[in-house]
Amino acid sequence: MAYERDFIERRRASWQRLEALLALVGKGGLRRLRRDEAREFGRLYQRAAADLAIARHEVRDPQLVSYLNHLAARAHGAIYQAESGSWLKLWRFYRYDAPALFRAHRAYVFAAFLAFAAFALAGGLFVCYDEAFAGAIGLSGALEQIKRGQDWTSAINGENQLVASLILTNNLRVALGAFALGIFAGLGTFYVLASNGLHIGGILALAVKYSFTPLLVFVCAHGVFELMAIFIAGGAGFLMGGALIAPGDRTRGEALLERGMAAIKLFAICVPLLAVAGLIEGFLSPSNAPSVFKFSVALLCAAFLVVYLGLPQTSRPAPPSD
């Protein structure tokens, strides 16, 4: 009992101080604290957690353990809530974590690119050799419009906001399919990449064959971000499928859980890329802006991807202690 009383007397002041700071935090979050108070709050929380461990194993007073457990839980909740709701956390993910994650799994993204490119090349060669193949892959209507020189892309003007929304929704659907269907050992991802490769390769080949430049100019500006997002989504799908095919020394469930979390984060890179691509496709691509400007935008998008995803970033700074 003497040890218990001594322990309480020695630590009472710090517990009361932590309660006082929690009262301030409760009125407006951690932002209510000054810099020195925020540091003090962190130290007192760590000390309270340590005191809880001591109380559980040495003092063994149920009331004291309950009090310290509640105190530590309140402090932990205040810290976690502030961190999880912070825009800074999202910024740090896209600034540092996302590019590093891309480089760590770039082999899967490259595999997705190869699958798409192979079927795009095949689709282009097949429609040029036999235009009946265009009908087999759903391009018969586009073929007739290309032959007539009918530029259907200009019809987007006047409904840009609606079209941009529809385009973004469709692109997200394709990217999500390429990612989520990876759960079928990567076969679903391969199917999405192959079917989209055939379609895009076929229509671009027809545009080149009949010198239908409006379509080529139309796709150049938004195509860079849009295609990269599809490749990344496909890479995320292959990453998840690889956990089922080659789990290594883990069980398939363990490998799927680990790689699945990485795949979700990798897929998150696609969201801003598709959002920007949708805006470009809805507003810039169908506009009457000079072709040189649209190709310049494409080059800028490509340069951004090289710098952002391809070049090593500076190391992520440690979160501030205050």
VMD Tcl script that draws the C-alpha trace (Angstrom):
set ca {
  {0.00 0.00 0.00}
  {2.86 2.36 0.77}
  {4.29 1.82 -2.74}
  {0.86 2.48 -4.23}
  {0.41 5.75 -2.31}
  {3.92 6.88 -3.19}
  {3.38 6.05 -6.86}
  {0.13 8.03 -6.97}
  {1.60 11.03 -5.15}
  {4.63 11.16 -7.47}
  {2.58 10.91 -10.66}
  {-0.62 12.78 -9.70}
  {0.60 16.18 -10.92}
  {1.41 14.92 -14.44}
  {-1.96 13.17 -14.71}
  {-3.77 16.31 -13.67}
  {-1.75 18.34 -16.16}
  {-2.66 15.90 -18.94}
  {-6.32 16.22 -17.97}
  {-6.04 20.01 -18.19}
  {-4.51 19.81 -21.66}
  {-7.19 17.32 -22.74}
  {-9.79 19.83 -21.65}
  {-8.22 22.39 -24.02}
  {-8.00 19.85 -26.81}
  {-11.67 19.02 -26.34}
  {-12.59 22.61 -27.16}
  {-10.89 22.72 -30.55}
  {-8.45 19.89 -31.16}
  {-4.69 19.94 -30.88}
  {-4.64 23.30 -32.65}
  {-5.80 24.86 -29.40}
  {-2.42 24.03 -27.87}
  {0.66 26.20 -28.16}
  {3.82 24.67 -29.56}
  {5.31 24.00 -26.11}
  {1.98 22.64 -24.86}
  {1.74 20.24 -27.81}
  {5.21 18.89 -27.00}
  {4.23 18.59 -23.35}
  {1.01 16.81 -24.34}
  {2.98 14.18 -26.25}
  {5.38 13.59 -23.36}
  {2.56 13.34 -20.81}
  {0.68 10.88 -23.00}
  {3.74 8.63 -23.25}
  {4.28 8.86 -19.51}
  {0.61 8.05 -18.80}
  {0.86 4.96 -21.02}
  {3.97 3.88 -19.11}
  {2.24 4.53 -15.78}
  {-0.66 2.38 -16.96}
  {1.70 -0.51 -17.60}
  {3.25 -0.08 -14.13}
  {-0.18 0.10 -12.50}
  {-1.28 -3.10 -14.22}
  {1.76 -5.16 -13.28}
  {2.95 -3.69 -9.99}
  {0.26 -1.65 -8.24}
  {-2.72 -3.73 -9.41}
  {-5.33 -1.31 -8.13}
  {-8.44 -1.76 -10.34}
  {-9.60 1.81 -9.86}
  {-6.17 3.25 -10.66}
  {-5.83 1.00 -13.71}
  {-9.27 2.06 -14.94}
  {-8.47 5.75 -14.45}
  {-5.11 5.57 -16.27}
  {-6.57 3.45 -19.06}
  {-9.28 6.06 -19.65}
  {-6.76 8.90 -19.48}
  {-4.36 7.28 -21.95}
  {-7.22 6.34 -24.28}
  {-8.50 9.93 -24.37}
  {-5.02 11.26 -25.18}
  {-4.45 8.61 -27.84}
  {-7.82 9.37 -29.42}
  {-7.04 13.10 -29.57}
  {-3.71 12.44 -31.30}
  {-5.09 9.86 -33.74}
  {-8.12 11.96 -34.67}
  {-5.93 14.97 -35.42}
  {-3.54 12.92 -37.53}
  {-6.13 10.97 -39.51}
  {-8.08 14.07 -40.45}
  {-5.06 16.02 -41.57}
  {-4.66 17.12 -45.18}
  {-0.93 17.01 -44.49}
  {-1.08 13.24 -44.28}
  {-2.69 13.06 -47.73}
  {-0.10 15.48 -49.12}
  {2.76 13.38 -47.74}
  {1.32 10.24 -49.28}
  {1.16 11.70 -52.79}
  {4.39 13.66 -52.38}
  {6.61 10.88 -51.01}
  {4.90 7.51 -50.50}
  {3.11 7.18 -53.84}
  {6.17 7.71 -56.09}
  {8.25 5.35 -53.92}
  {5.49 2.74 -54.10}
  {5.34 3.09 -57.89}
  {9.07 2.54 -58.23}
  {8.98 -0.44 -55.87}
  {6.34 -2.15 -58.02}
  {7.22 -0.76 -61.43}
  {7.75 -4.27 -62.81}
  {4.02 -4.98 -62.40}
  {3.12 -1.68 -64.06}
  {5.48 -2.49 -66.93}
  {3.85 -5.91 -67.31}
  {0.48 -4.18 -67.58}
  {1.90 -1.85 -70.23}
  {3.27 -4.79 -72.24}
  {-0.08 -6.62 -72.13}
  {-1.93 -3.50 -73.28}
  {0.66 -2.61 -75.95}
  {0.73 -6.12 -77.40}
  {-3.02 -6.20 -77.95}
  {-3.08 -2.59 -79.14}
  {-0.51 -3.49 -81.78}
  {-2.46 -6.62 -82.71}
  {-5.71 -4.67 -82.92}
  {-4.11 -2.07 -85.16}
  {-2.60 -4.65 -87.50}
  {-5.79 -6.70 -87.72}
  {-8.09 -3.77 -88.63}
  {-5.62 -2.54 -91.23}
  {-5.35 -6.00 -92.77}
  {-9.09 -6.72 -92.66}
  {-11.51 -3.96 -91.76}
  {-14.15 -6.57 -90.94}
  {-12.23 -7.06 -87.70}
  {-13.30 -3.53 -86.69}
  {-16.87 -4.75 -86.43}
  {-15.77 -7.71 -84.29}
  {-14.31 -5.37 -81.68}
  {-17.14 -2.82 -81.79}
  {-15.59 -0.23 -84.09}
  {-17.88 -0.47 -87.12}
  {-19.56 2.87 -86.34}
  {-16.24 4.61 -85.74}
  {-14.88 3.14 -88.99}
  {-17.71 4.64 -91.04}
  {-17.30 8.05 -89.41}
  {-13.55 8.01 -90.00}
  {-14.05 7.09 -93.65}
  {-16.48 10.01 -94.05}
  {-14.11 12.35 -92.22}
  {-16.80 13.10 -89.66}
  {-15.26 14.63 -86.55}
  {-17.54 13.50 -83.73}
  {-15.20 14.82 -81.03}
  {-16.28 18.43 -81.59}
  {-19.82 17.53 -80.49}
  {-18.54 17.51 -76.90}
  {-18.32 21.30 -76.93}
  {-21.37 22.84 -75.31}
  {-21.79 19.92 -72.91}
  {-18.28 19.93 -71.51}
  {-19.13 19.61 -67.84}
  {-21.48 16.68 -68.36}
  {-19.10 14.94 -70.75}
  {-16.13 15.44 -68.41}
  {-18.12 13.81 -65.63}
  {-19.14 10.89 -67.83}
  {-15.59 10.43 -69.08}
  {-14.19 10.42 -65.55}
  {-16.80 7.88 -64.46}
  {-16.04 5.60 -67.41}
  {-12.27 5.82 -66.94}
  {-12.61 5.08 -63.23}
  {-14.75 2.07 -64.09}
  {-12.09 0.71 -66.45}
  {-9.25 1.37 -63.99}
  {-11.20 -0.13 -61.10}
  {-11.95 -3.20 -63.21}
  {-8.28 -3.62 -64.12}
  {-7.40 -3.40 -60.43}
  {-10.20 -5.34 -58.74}
  {-10.29 -8.22 -61.22}
  {-6.71 -8.97 -60.32}
  {-8.20 -11.05 -57.50}
  {-8.75 -13.77 -60.11}
  {-5.04 -14.56 -60.21}
  {-4.48 -11.59 -62.53}
  {-6.58 -13.07 -65.35}
  {-9.31 -10.46 -65.00}
  {-6.74 -7.69 -65.16}
  {-5.25 -9.23 -68.28}
  {-8.69 -9.35 -69.92}
  {-9.40 -5.66 -69.20}
  {-6.00 -4.61 -70.55}
  {-6.33 -6.83 -73.62}
  {-9.85 -5.69 -74.55}
  {-9.02 -2.01 -74.10}
  {-5.75 -2.45 -75.99}
  {-7.55 -4.01 -78.96}
  {-10.13 -1.22 -79.03}
  {-7.73 1.71 -78.68}
  {-5.12 0.22 -80.99}
  {-7.75 -0.51 -83.61}
  {-9.31 2.95 -83.67}
  {-5.95 4.74 -83.68}
  {-4.75 2.54 -86.55}
  {-7.85 3.42 -88.57}
  {-7.26 7.11 -87.87}
  {-3.69 6.80 -89.17}
  {-4.76 4.72 -92.19}
  {-7.32 7.29 -93.32}
  {-5.27 10.32 -92.18}
  {-8.02 11.28 -89.75}
  {-5.92 13.76 -87.79}
  {-8.74 15.25 -85.63}
  {-8.89 12.03 -83.61}
  {-5.12 11.90 -83.15}
  {-5.08 15.52 -81.99}
  {-8.07 14.88 -79.74}
  {-6.49 12.01 -77.80}
  {-2.97 13.39 -77.43}
  {-3.50 15.81 -74.53}
  {-5.48 13.60 -72.16}
  {-4.12 10.27 -73.35}
  {-0.87 10.48 -71.40}
  {-2.45 10.60 -67.94}
  {-5.34 8.34 -68.93}
  {-3.16 5.53 -70.26}
  {-0.68 5.77 -67.39}
  {-3.55 5.44 -64.93}
  {-4.73 2.29 -66.73}
  {-1.21 0.84 -66.61}
  {-0.86 1.60 -62.91}
  {-4.29 0.11 -62.17}
  {-3.29 -2.96 -64.17}
  {-0.03 -3.17 -62.26}
  {-1.98 -3.05 -58.99}
  {-4.18 -5.87 -60.27}
  {-1.17 -7.99 -61.24}
  {0.41 -7.27 -57.85}
  {-2.67 -8.61 -56.12}
  {-2.95 -11.58 -58.48}
  {0.71 -12.42 -57.95}
  {0.00 -12.99 -54.26}
  {-2.22 -15.91 -55.25}
  {0.11 -17.36 -57.85}
  {3.41 -17.00 -55.96}
  {2.79 -16.24 -52.27}
  {6.37 -17.10 -51.29}
  {6.88 -18.39 -47.75}
  {3.50 -17.01 -46.63}
  {0.05 -18.48 -46.99}
  {-1.98 -17.14 -49.89}
  {-4.25 -15.32 -47.47}
  {-1.31 -13.61 -45.75}
  {0.32 -12.71 -49.07}
  {-2.97 -11.37 -50.44}
  {-3.50 -9.24 -47.34}
  {0.01 -7.76 -47.51}
  {0.14 -7.17 -51.25}
  {-3.51 -6.17 -51.34}
  {-2.80 -3.17 -49.10}
  {0.12 -2.17 -51.33}
  {-2.08 -2.63 -54.41}
  {-4.79 -0.37 -52.96}
  {-2.23 2.35 -52.30}
  {-0.81 1.90 -55.80}
  {-4.29 2.23 -57.27}
  {-4.75 5.47 -55.34}
  {-2.22 7.07 -57.70}
  {-4.73 6.59 -60.53}
  {-7.44 8.76 -58.98}
  {-5.84 12.22 -59.44}
  {-4.43 11.19 -62.83}
  {-7.89 10.20 -64.08}
  {-9.46 13.32 -62.60}
  {-7.06 15.57 -64.50}
  {-7.37 13.45 -67.66}
  {-11.16 13.75 -67.48}
  {-10.98 17.53 -67.21}
  {-8.58 17.74 -70.15}
  {-10.69 15.39 -72.27}
  {-13.89 17.21 -71.44}
  {-12.65 20.77 -71.96}
  {-9.31 21.02 -73.80}
  {-9.26 18.00 -76.13}
  {-12.48 18.88 -78.05}
  {-11.80 22.61 -78.04}
  {-10.61 24.70 -80.96}
  {-7.23 25.27 -79.30}
  {-4.27 24.94 -81.68}
  {-2.93 21.44 -82.20}
  {0.51 22.61 -81.12}
  {-0.89 23.62 -77.75}
  {-2.56 20.23 -77.24}
  {0.64 18.37 -78.13}
  {2.53 20.68 -75.76}
  {0.15 19.71 -72.95}
  {0.81 16.06 -73.75}
  {4.56 16.64 -73.50}
  {4.15 18.49 -70.20}
  {2.07 15.62 -68.81}
  {4.72 13.11 -69.90}
  {7.51 15.22 -68.37}
  {5.57 15.47 -65.11}
  {5.18 11.69 -64.92}
  {8.88 11.15 -65.55}
  {9.87 13.59 -62.81}
  {7.18 12.59 -60.32}
  {7.22 8.81 -60.73}
  {10.53 8.06 -62.38}
  {13.10 10.16 -60.54}
  {14.05 9.38 -56.93}
  {12.50 11.86 -54.52}
  {14.11 13.43 -51.53}
  {13.60 11.37 -48.41}
  {10.36 11.91 -46.56}
  {10.81 14.27 -43.62}
  {9.91 13.02 -40.20}
  {6.57 14.27 -38.86}
  {7.06 17.32 -36.68}
  {7.17 16.55 -32.97}
  {5.04 19.55 -32.17}
}
mol new
graphics top color blue
foreach p $ca { graphics top sphere $p radius 0.5 }
foreach p [lrange $ca 0 end-1] q [lrange $ca 1 end] { graphics top cylinder $p $q radius 0.2 }
display resetview
